[in-house]
Amino acid sequence: MFVYGALADDVTPLPLLDVIPREPIIRGYNLFATTTNPERQAAAVGFISAGLTSGQLKPRIARTFTFDNIIEAHRYLEKNEHIGRIVVTV
């Protein structure tokens, strides 16, 4: 499970009765441990760049919209049913 946007003050709901029987191992990751350390950030950028260049990492695009359909793109985004990125071409 990834919780994105944990900087908000809102409580993050977690369905404990569904999660506990699965006995998950929960590990935290702090983005700032990488982005505020120049050496770690350079290593991360190198890893991602190499993966994209070699084709091992491929961005998943859920759907592409033209700029003229930006309202439809935003509605699609708000549904939160997509997996991957939403691309708007200009």
Order of alpha helices (4+ residues) and beta strands (2+ residues): alpha-alpha-alpha-beta-alpha-beta
